[in-house]
């Protein structure tokens, strides 16, 4: 069996180590030894683009923002779905990840970086979103591990109410927000709905042809008609009746005290 080779490393903003590894023809990116992504498990990255850009099939001059380059699978799929007049902006925090895509990973999706419709912006996506109003027809987020960040604690800011409100303002009319996550999160679904989004949850495979090691994608939009078929519709949180409230119903069988 061939050993796994560490090709190169870089530092994350919070001081951790991000490394690019190769095993035979497969590649993996790890953070502090924990696998973040793998070229063998990229079906969910393709699904992020397919679901998030499904409403753009008949739209001209679409502009899509992708948060997180990764290994380039979401970028490649997005370019395949857009017309020649479309544009894709990729916000990537680490310049080394862009370099890896153009060198070690160029045979996977490196050609997408050279597509004239692609624009790479190095920096914090939170700042980009905060300064973008009515700018994008779709925003596709594959930052870190989803709402449960492992690469950089600063990524938590993106998945707060302020971060989601920035995403909503950055979307054009009839725009759609798509968010990748390694895990389900009812709490995050409630947050999205509280930001006045219509929300659907899609369970997608990590490997093509199997539901093993499933991932999750949320679609959020102010126009429910844009949501693709399928998916689960989260339920709004139930309002709890405060204890001790004079309007609280008495328990069944409890007698009213005599005066």
N, C-alpha and C positions, 0 to 999 in steps of 0.2 A: 504494500500500500504506500502510495506517495505521501510524503509529509506535507503539512500545511506550512507555507512559507510566508513570513511577514515581509511584505514588499516595502512598505514605508509607513511612517507615522507622523502625526501632527498633534498639537495641543488644542484642546477645546477651551473656550473662554473661561471656564471655571477651573482650569488647570488639569483636567483629565487627559488621558491619552486616547486618541482615535487612530486606529491602525487599519491598513488595507492588507488583506491576506489573500493568498491564492492556493487552491488545492486542485491540482490537475488543471481542468479548464474552467473551474468555478472560482468566483471571487466573493469575498465577504468583507464587510466593514464592521469593526468592533470598537466599542468604547469601554475602556478599562476592563478588557477581556470579555465583555458581554456583547453578543452579536446584535447589531442594529439592523443590518440588511444583508441579503445574499442574492447573488445572481441566479441561484437555483430556485428562489422563492420570490418571484417578481410579478406573479399574476395579479396580485392586489394593487400593485402600482399601476398596471395597465387599466384595471377596473376603475381606479380613481379618475383617470382621464375619460374613460368611456362614459361613466355615469355623470361626471361633472360637466362634460361638454356635449352631452346628448341633445341638449336644446339648441345647439349652435349649427346643426346640420344644414339648415336652409338660410343661415344668417351670413351676411357679407361683412368683410373687414372686422372680424371679431378680434378682441384683445383678451388674452388669458394671462393671469398671473399664477405662477407655480411657486409655492413656498417650499424650498428644499430641492436641490438637484438630485441627491442620492446617486444612483448609478445610471440615471438618465432615462429610465423606462417610461416614466410619466411624460417627460418632455417628448420623447419619440412618438408615443401614442397620440398626444395632443396635436403634434404637427401633422400626423396622418389624418386627423379628423378635420383640420382647418383647411380653408381654401388658400390659394396662392396669395390672397390679399390679407390674410390673417397675420397676427403677431402674438408671440409668446414671450413674456418677461419672466425670467427665472431669478428669484431672490435666493442667494446662497450666502450663508454667514461666513463660511471658511473658503478662502481662495484655493486652498490645497485640494478640496474636493473637486473643484472645476479642473484643476491641473490633472488630477487622477483620471477624470473622464476623458481628457484629451490625450493621455499617454497609456497608462496601464489598461484602461477600460475602453479604449477607442474602438475596439472590434465589437463591443456590445452596442453602444449607442453614441459613440464619439462623433459620428457624422452629424448628429442633431445640433451640435454646438456650432457647426459651420453653416447651418441653414440660415439664409438671409432673413428669415422671419424670427430668428431667435436673438434675444438680447439678455445678457447676463448682468445682473446687478449684485455686487458684493456688499454685504452689510446686513443690518438688522431689519427683518421684514416688518417688525412692529412700527419702525419709523416710516418705512415705505407706505404701509397701509394708512398710518395716521395722516400722511400728506397726500393721500389719493382719494378724491371724491368723484363718484360717477365715472370711474376710469376703466372698469373691467367687466366683460360679459360673463366671466367665470373666474373664481379664485379657487385654486386647488392647493390644499395644505397637506404636506407630508413632512412636517417638522418634528424631528426627534421621534419619539415613540407614540406620538399622539398626545392627548391631554395629560398622560403620565410621563413627563419628561425624564430622560436619563442622561442625555448628552450635556445639556446646559440648563441650570436652574432658571436662567433668564428666559428660557422658552416658555415657562409657566405663564408669563405675562400674556402671551398670545391667546391662551385658552381661558382668559378671564372674561368677565362681562365687557370690560373696556376693549379688549382685543376683538371680541365678536362684534361689538358695535362698530369698530373701525372697519371690519370686513363688510358689514352691511352698508356702510356709507360709501365704501370703495366700489361697490357693485353698481353697474348701470341698471336702468329699468329692464326688467325681465332678465336679471342676472342670477347666477346660482353659485353658492358656496359649497364646496366638497371637502370633507375632512377625513383623512386616513387615521386609523387607530389600531394598535395591536390588541386592544382590549375593549369590551363594551363598557359603557358608563352611563347609568341612568341620571346621575347628577349632572353630567355634561349635557345630556339631552334636555333636561329641564332648563338649563342655562340658555341653550339655543332658543327654546320656545319662549322664554321670558324676554328675549330680544326681538320678539314679534316675527319670528321665522316660522314657516311651515316646514316640518322636519320629517325625514324618513331615514331609517337605519337599514343598511344593506350588509348582509353577511356574505363575504366573498372569499374564495380560496386563495391560499398562498401559492399552491401548486395548481397548474392547469389540470382540469379533469377530476379533482378530488376536493372534498370539503375538509380534508385534514389540515390542521393548523390554520383555521380560518382567521381572517382579519375583518375589520369593520369599517364601513364608510358611511358617514352622515352626509346627507344632502339637505341644505337649508336655503330657502328662498322665500321672498314675500309674495310670490305668485305660485300657488299650489299646482296650477296647470302645467308648470314646467317640470315637475317631478316625474322621473321615469316610472314605469309600472313596477310592481313588486315592492319589496322592502317592508319593514315594519313601521307602523306609526306610533311613536311614543305617546303615552297618555299624560295629560297635564297632572301635576301634583295635586293631591286632594288637600283641601283646606281643613286644617284641624280646628276644632272648636275649643277655645280656651277653657281650662278647668276652672270651676268656680263661677263661671258666668251665670248670671241670673236667668238667662234664656236657655241654658243647657237643659235638655230633657232629663227628667228623673229616670233612674233605672227602672226597668219593668219590675213590678212587685213591691216597689218602695212606697210606703204610705206617706202622705203629707202629714207633718206633725200637727198635733192639736194645739190650739192656743188656749 
